[in-house]
Amino acid sequence: MRVFLLALLAISFSSFANEELSAKAWLENMSHALKHQQFKSSVIQLQTDHIRPFIYLHGKVDEQEVAFLEYLNGPPKNAVRVGDTVTFIEHDQPAYSVLSPRIQGIWPASLAGDLAQLELGYQFVIGGRSRIAGRPGQMIRLIAKDEYRYDAQVWVDMSTYLPLRFDVISREKQLLEQIMVVELIEMDEPASILVEASKQEWPPVMNLVERKEAQNWHFTWLPQGFEMVVKDNHRLIGSHEPVEYIALSDGLTNVSVYVAKAKESPLPAELVSRNGLSIVTETVGNAEVVAVGKMPADTLQRIAQSLVIK
């Protein structure tokens, strides 16, 4: 009974200390925790048509961030990050490495980064509290400042400040995607697999092949906070058709834009829109533009239409 009462007191004092935090302070603490805490998370990603479970480990080895991601369903697929190098290991192709400060596909990169860019497009508001994975969590709402993107909400563990759940919400308040922790384990030392990963010699970082023409693409309009993060050129698998690739992001939402020579038979303006993911096409001069992103289709259409050559 005494141990139980002490535990209740510890939770109460922790909650009281957190009462004064602003929404932005919660997010800043979460960003710090994702970069400095040592932990293991068992996570599920929920969408309308599938569930994807994975395990994520993070720690520091010799003052350097090391992370490991393992997908639990389907063919083996892992990712390892040592510092700013991420290596992808899949069963059907050789391992390859890219430069990146985070492993994509888990929590949005901005949750562990600078919030300044995120503030351009979203307002931070404190929500309610709920229990997730057996841990009390504080909800922070990220409300879009315009109609060009979706709202989101994240629950922050009140003890470690690590994320427990992340939702993407449509304009109609429909849940489009949910990433939720089902077990969170704190560690005093980095997991042994992270220590081993830091010692391995991983494949060298791939050199992105760039064309001079790719550097001339320019958007005359983007929603506030969006910026180019990648521009390169590659060939489509199967057809080997050359395609210009441009990645845009506001820190929470990512947009992929592909530009290729227009075909004789034009593609439909909107190819698909499900789970909040939209794909739209637009013809710009003699080029065909395909924009893909988890945002309203009319926003993607406007982005595609604004692409010009300087």
PyMOL commands that set and color helices and strands:
alter all, ss='L'
color gray80, all
select helices_A, chain A and resi 2-18+23-36+109-112+115-121+192-199+212-216+297-305
alter helices_A, ss='H'
color red, helices_A
select strands_A, chain A and resi 39-47+50-61+64-71+77-82+85-90+93-99+122-132+135-144+151-157+163-169+175-186+217-219+227-235+242-249+254-261+270-274+277-284+287-293+307-309
alter strands_A, ss='S'
color yellow, strands_A
deselect
rebuild
show_as cartoon
